[in-house]
Structure formats: C-alpha cells, structure tokens
Amino acid sequence: MAQVPQRFFDALAVRTWCGLSLRALGHAREEIDAINVYPVADGDTGTNLYLTVESAVAAVEAVFAAHEADGEPRGGSAAPRDGAGGPSLADAVGAMAHGALIGARGNSGTILAQLLRGMAQVLSVRSDTDHTGGQGLQRALRHAAASARQAVAHPVEGTVLTVASAAADAADAAGGDCAEVARAAYEGARAALAATPGQLAALERAGVVDAGGHGLVTVLAALVETFTGRAPGPVAAPHARVERAVEGQCAAEEGDGNGPAFEVIYLLEAEDAAVARLRQRLDALGDSLVVVGGDGLWNVHVHVDDAGAAVEAGVEAGRPYRIRITHFGHGDAHTTKAERPPRERAQRAVVAVVPGEGLAALYTEAGATTLLARPGEPPASGELVQAVRRAHAREVVLLPNDAELRHTAAAAAEQARTEGIRVALIPTRSAVQGIAALAVHESERRFDEDVVAMTSAAGATRHAEVTVAERQSWTTAGICQAGDVLGLIDGDVAVIGADVSRVAATVLDRMLSAGGELVTLVLGDEAPESVADHLEARVREAYLAVDTVVYRGGRQGALLLVGVE
C-alpha cells in the first residue's frame, strides 16, 4: 500500500519517517545481522538499529499523544501549518533525537542516534514557518554527517560514517524539494555502501558490505518513501554474503587478531568538560569509542578489556546509569588469533531481566546473563531475544522478574526457539523470585529437572515491594494520594501509610504470619538507610528461626523489594 507523500519536512513527516524506518528495519534486521562483521562480528547490528529507532518512535508518538490529549487535532496536514495545532517540528525532531539517544544500542545504533541528533539541531531552529523544504533537509543531512564523525574517536572509512557523508554530498548536489533531496541522498548512500568492501579489509575478506551502512541506507529509503509515497525498492547489498554459519560466523571474525573482550554502553549525566576528559580516558582504555549527546545527557559506547574501569570512568565524569556490559564471547581477549579457541555454545544459561544495577551485578556474579530494565522503560521482546542470543547457549532459562513482562518474554522465547535455542520461561513476578530460582539452579542437572526446581523455588517465594504513589488512585487497600507510601504484597496494595519503615514492617509481618525461613531485602537508592537495619532487628526479635539477607538494588524503581521463602 502506497504511503501518502509529505510535501515538507514538518512534525507529521518526522512521525511518518520514524514509523517507516522502524518497519523497514524490521524487514531488514536479519539480513543486516547476518553481514555484521565490523568492528566486531557479533551479528546484532540490525537488531541494535531496530531497537534504537523503536525508542525514537516511542518518543515521537508520546509527543503526538500529549497534543491529542490536550484536544488538538490528530496527526496534521501535509501542507505547512505555520504554527497550527499539533506538535511543532522542533518538538518532533527533539523527541526523535532524544528517544534515539536513550535507546541507542551498539556501535551503529549509537552513531545513528548522533545522526538524528545532528539533523534535529538544524531542524529545530525556530523560523516563521513550522516546516522546512529541500534546502533545510540538505543542511540537516550535512550537519548530521559532520556531527557523527565528531562523535567517533577514530573515524574509519568504509563504515556508516562514509555512507552518511556520501548521502550528505549527494544531497548537497541535488536541487528541488524534499523528495528530490531525499532521493539523491539515498542514491548517494547506496553507491557508497556498494564501495565499502574496497575500503575496509574485514568487509573484503568476508565478502559483505558494511552492516551499519546498510542500516542507514534502509533508513534513507524510508525517508524517500515519506516524501514520495513509495519506497525506492529493496536495499540491494552488492557483494553481500548472508549465508553465515550459525556457529562460526564469517572469516572476518577470525581475521581481526586481538580485540577487546567487552562492549560497554551507558547513559551519562555529565557536564561537557567532564565528558571531554572521559573521552580521553576511554580512548586509552579501548577502541570503537563513540560518545554522543549533549545538554547534560550522553550515550557512551566503547569496547574494552576492563569493563569495570570503563564504568568507573563514567562515575568520575558524572552519573552513569542504564549500564549494559556485553562479553563478545571470543575467549581470553589477550590471546592471539592462533591461540584463541573457537567459540562454542554453552550447554545452558540463565537470562534475567533485573530492575537495578545492584541486582544486575548480583545476578551476573551468579552466572546469569542480565538485561537491565530502567524504571518505567520495560524492555521490548527484541531486547530479550538479543539477551538470549548473547547468552550463547543451547538451553536457556528465562526469568522476566515482572508480571507485566510475561507476554513480552513469551514472545521472545518463541522467537528464540525458531532459532534452535531450547528456552524455558519461568513466570517470575519479582526479582526476589528470580534470586530464589537462581539459588537452586544447577546446570549439570537435566534441563527439565533444573527448570522444575527453579520454578518450584520461585513459586515458593512470596514477594512484596514498598514504593511511593505517583498519583491519587483507588487500590485494594483504599484510596491513596500522591506521595503516600504503598506496600504491595504479591502485586496487590496491602498497606497505605506515610512512613517507609512502618509500612515495610507491616508488610513483613503480614508475609511472615504465614511462615518463612529466609527474608530477602533489596534496597533501592532512594530508600532510607535505616530501613534495612530496622527490618533486620525486627526479624531477629520476633522471628527467631528466620534468616535475613540484604542486597543493594541501585535505581530499581521501588524503595524496597521483599522476598519470603
């Protein structure tokens, strides 16, 4: 079905472009993953680009939803609105850039986020009309390519940066409206993509084009469709060889010699001067360094051998959060190519969604592959599938640790099964149930026996949380007001109060009234320091046969998580 064309680049065009880009990357994701060999042959560039754009789409849709909730017209007109109802171009491109920034995944996703931010910096400049034409789009593409190069510590030709520059050059040479400029940018990028194997040895050895560049051409094809109503056709990947062995990937993976063992990504709240120092420190620690963002919020991406040092550098610069550490699975990163053993799948792994950095560290120490869920931003099924792939095992036990993620996790498990991975989903409703399941996990047991034991341990663990109400609402314990302290037991509000310690004590007493042997307390960053001591003392005094263990959860959303086994 043909898309209704947009004449100008306005808020509606931004919305349309983002939606079409997500759809196009969804179709191209597997092909792009299959040709991903640089800078690391980890086969996830297509997925990373999809997740990055998915975050941008969510941000743009939120802006439109906010305007519609205020009673403004839905969508808009393809004609210039000159300030009429609906979000402004600045609002839309700002949301697009911010969404991509906070959701950026991997090297190429981070660079794409900077490309979108570069475009937004040009398109958000206020003018007499709330839209731009061909010349504005030319300027936006040029600034995008330049800002992306500046974000990369050591730009390499034959990558997405080359493709972006070629798109900007072709757009500059074109005249006319947005449709003509977009078409020229697409054709220029497509030609540059075809030439990438001759610019980068890893691509030439593998017989593929650059995966990140392929993704950008896909996004530019969606831009053409936005302004013409028709896609320019499938993105051809000249010389691309997508028949990659599942276990070994392609020749490029074995041909790059030594390489860092970890990919580290995090969002960072920091001042510009601190980020400049951070760039220098991370550049000395590893490679593939990309730092994008501005105005106090940054997305940091680097490949290193010492993941802890990369995170510590972020702590010194500001406040890092949403930290993701991925092991590339190439064995000892310090071995040579000849010494490095072939990458083999583990027999069994546990993949868990966790709500805070502290719990992520706890789960990781216990041997699980973790996916950090920031409060209010649950992971998509694609992220769960990516985590299952990252575990690189024949059998995977999946712990969603959230009742709201049950259907998302089920979809991810089904997708992983189509890829030949045996997945068992344990419907854990809280991270404390996941801790109980992980405690009895034994990879030497038969898979079915291990799953039964873990499911039994999780089911035998009652869970609770103490949190703060965000708004007035009806609950099973009565009406709560914004700012009230809520105690939820097994997902239902059981206590409403004003004091965290008192509410937590009441919750704990009600849970232990049915018996128990072990209390697990997970404190969030915003919980009062005295809460854990108060609860431990209460258990010692009133429940003599019950043990207590306390963990620090970090920024987990809830003030306190409680488990009783």
N, C-alpha and C positions, 0 to 999 in steps of 0.2 A: 504494500500500500504506500503510495507516494506521500511524502511529508509536505504539509503546507509551507511554502517558502517564506522566509522573513526578508524584508527589503533592507532593514537597517540592523545594526548591532545595538539592541536595547535589552531590557531585562528579560523579555519573553524569549529573545534569541539566545540569551545565556542559558535559560532554563531548557530550551529545546536542544541546544548543543550538548549540554551535560547529559540529558537523557539519551540522546542518540549515541553519544560516546560510550556510555555505560552499556547500551545494547550491543554496540559493535565490538567492544572489548569482551563482552560475554561470549560472543560468537568466535572471536579470535583467540581467546585466552589459552586454550590447549595448544594451538599451533605456536603461539609466542613462547609458552613454557617450553615446548619441545626444542626450540632453537636457541635457548638461553645458554650461552657458553662463556660470556664475558660480563663483568670481571670474574665471576665465579659461576661454574656450571652447576647451579643448584636448581634449575628447572622451575623457577617460580616468578619470572618477570611478568608474564601475562596475568597471573593471579594478583601480583602486587599492584600492577597498574589498574586492574579492575577494582580492587579494594580502595585504592586512592581516589578514583573517580566516584565510586559508590559513596564515599564520605562527602565529596564535593556536592553530589546530587542531593544528599540528605540535607546539607546546609542550605542549598538554594531552595529546596522545597519548603524548608522551615520558614524562610523569609516570605515566600508567597503565601503560606498558610497563615502567617501572622497578619498579613494585609487583608486576607479574606475574612479572618476572624473579626477584624475591625469594620467589616461591612463594605470593603472596597471591591471593585469588580474582579471577577476571576480571570486569571490569565492576562489578557491585554490585547492590544491590536498590533498587527504587523506594521502599521504606519507609525510615524513618530508621535509621541504622546505629549511632548512639551510639558512634562510635569503632571499629567493626568493621573488618575487612580492607578494603584498597583505599585510594586516596589520600583525604585529608581534603578538605573543602570549601575550606579555606584553601589547600591545595596546588593544587587545580584552578583556582580563580579567580586565584590568584597567577600560575600558569603562563599562563593565558589572557591576563591583562593584560600580562605580560612579553613573551609572544610577539607580541602586537599592537603593543607599543611598539617592539620591534626590527625588526618587519617593516612598520611603517606606511608607506604611500605616499600622496603628495599631501596636499592640504589636508583633504579629507574623511576620508581614511584616518587621518591624524594625530588628528583630532578624535574619530573612532570609538575609537582607541586610548585616548584620555583618558576617554571614556565608560566603557569597560570597566575602566579602572584605577579610576575613581570607584566603580563597583559593587564591585570587588574590595576596596577599602578598607573597605567596610561589611561585606561577606560574609565576610571573612577574620578578623573579630573572633572570638576563641575563646569558646565557650559550653559548656554542659553537653551539648548535642547537636550532632552534626556536620551540621546541616542548618538551613534556615530556612523559614518559611512566608510567607504573604501579606504580613504587616507588614514582615518583613525585606526582601522584594522591593521593597515601596514605598519603604523608606528607601534601598535601593541605587539605585533609579532616580532618586530626588530628588538624592542626592549626586552621581550621575553627571552629571546635567544642570548642576548648580552648578559642579562642577569643570571641565567642558568650557568653560563660559563664562569661567571664570577663566584658562584656558589661552590663550584668544584675546585678542590685544592690543586689538582694536576689534571687539567683537561686532556683528553685523549681523542684523536681523530678516528673516525670510523665508528663512532658511538652515536647515541641520541643527540649529543651536542652538535655533531656535524650535520645531522639531519635537520635539527632546528635552525641552524644557521643557513642552510640551503633553502629552507622554507621561507625564511625572512628575506633572503636575497631575491628569490623569485617573486615574492610579494611586492618588494620594492620596485621591481622592473615592470610590474603589471599596472595597468590603469583601470579606471572604471569603478564599479560599485563593489559591495562586499562579496557578492557572488563571484565576480571575476578575480578579486584578490584571493579569496579562499581557494578557488580552483588552481590559481597559479602557485600558491603556497603548497598545496597538495602535490601537484605535479613535480615541483622542485624537490620536495621532501622524498617523493617516491624514487626519483632519479638518484638522489644522494644515497638512499637506502640500498639500491642495487649496487652501488660502488663500494659499500663498506667492506666487503671481503678483501678488496685490494688494498685497504688501508690498515687493517688490523690482522696480524698473523694468526691469532686464535680463531678468528672467523674463517680465514682462508683454509686452515687445517681442518676445521670441522665442516666446511662446505656450506656455511649458513650466512645469512645477513644478521645485522645486529638486532637483537630482540627488543631492546628499548626503542630503537629507531623504528622498528616495525610497529610498535605500540603507538608511537607518535603519529606515524602515517595513518594509522587507524583512526586516531582522534581527529586528525585534519580531514579525513574523508567524511567524518560526521559533521565537521564544520561546513564542508561543501554542501552536504545534504540540508543543513539548516537554512542555507541561503538560496538553494536551487530547488529544493523539494525532492531531489533524487540523489541517491548515493552514487559516487563515481564508479562503482563496481568493487569486487573483492580486491583487497590489497595484495597484489602479487608480491611474492618474496623471491626474486630471482636467485637462482643457485641454492635456494634453501633446501636443506635435507632434514626432513622432520622425522625420518624413521630412526628414532633414537632407541638404543637398547634400554630397557627399563632399569636394569641393574647398573650398567656401566656408563650411561650417558654417552658422550661422544669424545672424539680424540682430544678436543680442547681441554677437557677436564684433566687429562693426564699430562698435558704438554706445558703447563704453566709453571712447573717447578714448585718451589716453596711458596706458600701462601698463608695468610693469617687464618687462624682457626675459628674465629668468631665474627659474626656480624652483630654490631651493637647499634640500636636505634632508641632514641628517647626524645620526648618533648622537653624543652628547657625554657624556663622563665628567667631571663637574664638581661643585663644592660649590654649595649653594643660593645663597650670597651672590654667587658669580661669575655664576650664571645670572640673578639679578636685574639685574646690570649688563649682561649680554648682551642681555636683553630690551630695555633702553633703547637700546642701541646699534643693534640690528637694527631696532627700530621707527623709528629716524631714517633708516635706510638704504632701507627699502622698505615693503611692505604685506603683507596676508594672513599676518601673523606668528602662528604657533602654536608654543608650547613646552610639551611635555607630558612627564610622567615624575616622577621624584623618587628619593630614596635613592641619589643619586650618578649615576644614568643618565637621560639626557634624549633626546628626539627633537625636533629643531629643524627648523621649516619656515618659509620666508619667500620672498617674491617681491621681487627686487631688480634694479637695472640693473648693479650692480657685484658679481658673484658672488665675486670674489676677496676683497673686503672682508668679505663675509658669512662666508666660511670663516676669514679671519684673525681675525675677532671670536670665533669659536669656539676658535681656537688660544689666544687670550689668556685665555679663560674656563676652558679645561681641555684635554681631548684629544678632538678630533673624529675620527670615522672613519666608514666606510661612507658616504662623501660622494657625493651624487647632484646633478648640475647639469644642468638641462634648459632648453634655449633654446625659448621659446614659438613662435619662427618668425614673429613679426609684423614682421619687418624691423627698421629702426632704431627702438629703443624711444623715442627722443626726437622722432620726427616726429609731426606732428599727425594726426588722423583723416583729414583731407582729403589730406595728403601721403603717407600710408602706402600703399605699393604692395600690391596683392592678393597673398596668399600663394600661391606656386606650388611645385609639387613639383620637386625637383632631379631630374636625369636618373638619377644614380647615387650611391650612398653605400655606405660600408663600416660594418658594425656588428660590434663585437668585445666579447667577454667578457674582462675583464682581472682578475688576482688582487690588484692592489695600487694604491694611489693614485698612486704614481710612474709606473707604467705607464699608468694612465688618462690622466695628463697628457701622456705621450709620444704615445699613440695619438690623443688629441684634437688635439694640435698637428699631427699628420699628416693631420688631416681626418676621422678616424673618429668615429662615434657609439659611446660606450662604455657598458658595463654592468659595474659593479664587483661582483665575486664575493668576498665575505668568506670567509677560510679556514674550511672546514667547513660553509659555508652556500651550496651551489651554487644558482644562480637557477632558478626554475621556468620552464616553457615560456611561461606568461603574461607573465613579465617580459621574455623575449626578444621575444615578439610586440610588446609595448609599446615596446621599444627600436627595433624595425624601423619601427613607426609613427612614432616620434619622429624618425627619420632623414628622413622625409617625402620619399621618393624613389620614382621609378618602378621602378628597379632597385636591388637591394641584394645585396651580397656579405657573407655571414655567416661570422664567424670565431669558433668556440666556444672555441678555445685550451685544450681539455681533453678527453681521450679519454672521460671519464665523461659529458660533456655531448653526445655525438654524437646519441643518440636524442632527448634533450630539444630540441636545436637542429633536428633533422629535423622534429619535431612543430611547432615554432614556424614553420619555413619553410613547411610545408604550410598552416598556418593563414593566414599572410601571403599566400600565393598565392591563397587563396579570396577575399581582399580586393582582388585585382587587382594585387598587387605581384609583380614578377618577382624571385625570390630564388634565388641560387646558394649552396649550402653547401660551404665548403671545410673538410674534416675536420682542421683544425689541432689537434694534441695538446698544444701548449705555446704560451705567449705568445711565445717566441722564434721559433717558426714563423710566428706571426701578424705579427711585426715584419718578417720576411723577405718575407712576402706583401705587406704594406702598402708595402714599399720599392719594389716594381715595379708597384704599382697606377697605372693611367693611365685616368682617366675618359673621355678623348677616344677611346680605342680602342673597337671593337665589344665589346659585353658578353661574348660568348663568348670572344673573344681575351683580354680582360682577365682573365677567370676562369681560363683555361688558364695564362696567365703567372703569376698569383698562386699557383695550385695547384702549378705546377712549382717555384716558389721555395720554397714551404713544404715540399714533398716532398724537396727537396734539402738541407734543413736538419736535421741530426741534433740531438736535444735531450736535455738531461740536467738533473738537479736534485740539489742536496745538501740533505738535511733531517735531522731528528732523529727516531729511532724513539720512538713513544709507548708501546709495549708489546713484550714478548717475542713473536717470531713466526718462522716459517720463511720464508726468502727464497731466491731463486735463487743467492745467494752464501753461503748458510749460515744458521745461527740468529743472530738479533740480539736484543739485550737493550734494555730501555727506556733511553733516553739515548744509545744508540750513534748515531754519525754515519753516515748512509747516502748512498751515491752511486748514483743511478739513471740508467741510460743507455737512452734510448728506452722508458722505462716500466718497465724491469726493474732490480732491485737488482743492481749490479755490484761494489760496494765496501762493506765494513763496516769502520769504524775509530773512533778516539777523538778525532782532531784534524780540525777543519774544513778547514784549509789543506791538510793532507796528502791527505785524501780528495778534495778538489776538484782537486788537482794530478794525482792518479792518474786521476780521471775525464777530465780534459782531455787527458792523454797518450794514453789509450785512444781517445778520439774523434779526435784529430789523427793517430793512427797510420794512419788510412785516408785522410789528406789533408785539406786545407781551406785556404781563403783568408781567411776572416773569422771571428773568435770574438766572440760577443756574450755579455756577462756582465750579469746583472741581480741586484743585491744586495738582499736583504731587510733590514728594520730590525734584525733580531737577528743578522745576520752580523757577524763581527769586522771591524773597519775595515781590517785588514792583508790580508785575503784578496784583494781586487782587485789591490792593488799586487804581491802575491806572484805571482799568476797572470799579470799583465801582464809582469812581469820574466821569468817562465819562458818565455812565448811569444817575447819578444824574443831571448832567449838560445838557445833550442832550435829555434825555427821561424821562420827569417829572413824568409820570404815571406808570413807570416800577420799580418794586422792585428787589432787588438783594440779593441772599443768597450764602454764600461761605462755602465750606467744604474742609477739608484736605483729600486727597485720599491716601497718602502714596506712595509706589513704584508701580505705576499704569501703567507704560509704557509711556503714553502721558504726556507732560508737563502740559496740561490743558484740561479739558473736559468742554464743554459749552452746556447748555440746555436753550431753549427759549420756554416758554409756552404762 
